[in-house]
Amino acid sequence: MRMGSTQKKKLTPSQHVEGVRKGHRASIAQTITLIESSAAKHFEDAQSVLEQLMPYTGKSIRIGITGVPGAGKSTLIEELGMQLCESGFKVAVLAVDPSSSVNRGSILGDKTRMGRLSKHPDAYVRPSPTGGNLGGVAKKTRETMLVCEAAGYDVIIIETVGVGQSELTVRSLVDFFMVLMLTGGGDELQGIKKGLMEIADAVFINKADGSNKQPAELAKAEYNRLLHFLQQASPGWETKAYTVSALTGEGMDNIWNVIQSFKQTMKGNGHFDQRRREQVSEWMERLMIDELTSSFYQNEQLQEHFAQNKKLVQDGEKPLRKAIQELMEEYRQIQQKKEK
């Protein structure tokens, strides 16, 4: 046997597009891997694939889900996904986790925990580990979402298992953002950031079953009192709290009903499409900043001079703005030489 005979044949951009449009799982996985690659040699092919897929994107409902530790996100997402698949929808589950890396982390565990959904022919579960770089994974997650839409998935669920900035990142990717909470100890609102509630389109108190059902109802009332005084996340839509049990299935139908009602309301007042346009604009600006930053810091000559200037500034031997001005002038000169 010749060495290398077992290697996979490299696909052309057109072959990637054809496989994705046919909904082939292997093609979808290979295309996402291509897009996630940081290798310069893959960039042109990845962009060509995305450009060809763009006309087939944008038709899904994009849902973001976050929750406190132990809230049962994986169980709820799997149950919701299974119900949607059984109702005729195609569901893709993506995830943003700033704490994971390529070979380890909670997200890969989530895929294992969503065993039923992962095996369903109308579902696709994709981990998106960051290696500690939230900005990088967010950029790739948006492109992965577009691939899934072009493959015919009409419900995209993006889960964040991180905390803090990751919620804001996912909010900037989706149409509808929901927060999953738990009851406990009588101080349900203790430690809950006001900012998280302000970006939520719905709050669901999970595990509202058995002896926890009554406390969950009390927590729902308490959250609704809080939400009444907060600025709404989406114009024309009132954010409310609800109870649900992913274990028993009680209240699960209501999640999709709320999402559908939200979409109808936001489509009706024009904010659904407006939000998407604003998100694209924000991402363009963010990517432009990323590209410029990367271009600056990848130059070894600039790195060396940056370190020298930083020391001079720290030692009080050069004004900060003068140091920046000199570095930027050097950067411009380097770029001009490249153009020639």
Residue, then its C-alpha position, 0 to 999 in steps of 0.5 A: m500500500r502506498m503511503g498517503s493513500t488513506q488520506k482524504k482527498k481535498l475538496t474544492p469550494s464547489q464540492h463543499v457547497e454541493g455537499v452542504r446544500k445536499g445536507h450531507r453531515a460529513s460535508i457540513a463537518q468538513t466545511i465547518t472545519l475548513i472555515e474554523s481553520s486558522a491556516a492562511k492556505h485555507f482562507e481563500d477556499a473558506q471565503s469562496v465557500l461562504e460567498q457561494l452559500m450566502p444566498y441560501t442563508g438567513k431563513s432560520i430562527r436563531i436562538g441563544i440560550t445561557g444559564v446558571p451552572g446546574a440549570g440543566k441547559s444540555t437536558l433542556i436543549e436536547e428535549l427542545g431539539m427532539q420535540l422540534c425535530e419530531s415536529g418536522f424542523k431541522v435543528a442545529v446546536l452550536a456552542v460558545d465556551p471561552s473556557s474550553s480548548v480543542n481537545r477538552g472542555s465542557i462542550l465536548g461533554d455536552k455533545t455526549r450528553m445530547g446523545r439522542l439529539s446528536k443521532h437524530p437525522d434532522a439534528y446537528v450538534r457542533p462543539s465550538p471550543t475557543g482555546g481561550n479566545l472568545g472573540g475568535v470562536a464568536k467569529k467562527t460561530r457566526e460563519t458556522m451558523l451560516v453553513c448550517e442555514a445553507a444546509g437547510y437547518d431552520v432552527i439554530i440554537i447557540e448555547t453559551v456555557g461560559v459566563g460574563q462576556s460570552e452572553l453578550t457575544v451570543r446576544s449579538l449572534v441571535d434573534f431570540f435570547m433566553v436565560l435558564m435559571l433555577t430556584g434555590g435558598g429563597d434568594e433567587l435573585q441573589g448574585i444575578k447580574k442586572g445586565l444579564m436580565e436586560i439582554a434576555d427575551a425570556v427567562f425560564i426557571n427549569k426543574a419546576d417539578g416535584s417538591n420544587k414546583q411551588p418554589a419555581e412558581l414563587a421564583k417566576a413571580e419574583y423574576n417578573r417583578l424584577l423584569h417589569f422595572l428593567q429596560q426591554a431587550s427587544p423593542g415592542w416585546e415584554t420579557k417575562a419569566y416562565t416555569v419549565s421542567a426538561l425532565t417531565g416535559e411540562g412547559m416545554d411546548n411553551i418555550w417554542n410558543v414564546i419564540q414563535s410569538f416573539k418572531q411574529t411580534m418582531k417581524g410585525n414591528g420591523h425590528f427582526d430584520q433591523r436587528r439582523r442588519e445591525q448585527v451584520s454591521e457590528w460584525m463587519e466593524r469587529l472583524m475590521i478591527d481584528e484584521l487591523t490588530s492582527s496585521f499590526y502585531q504579526n509584524e516582527q519589526l513592529q513587535e520589537h519597536f512596540a516593546q522598546n516604546k512601551k519600556l520608554v513610556q513606562d520609564g517616563e522617557k517618552p510621551l504615550r501619544k508620541a510613542i503611538q504616533e511613531l508606531m502607527e507611522e511605521y505601520r503605514q510605511i510598512q503597508q505602503k511598501k507591501e502595496k508597491 
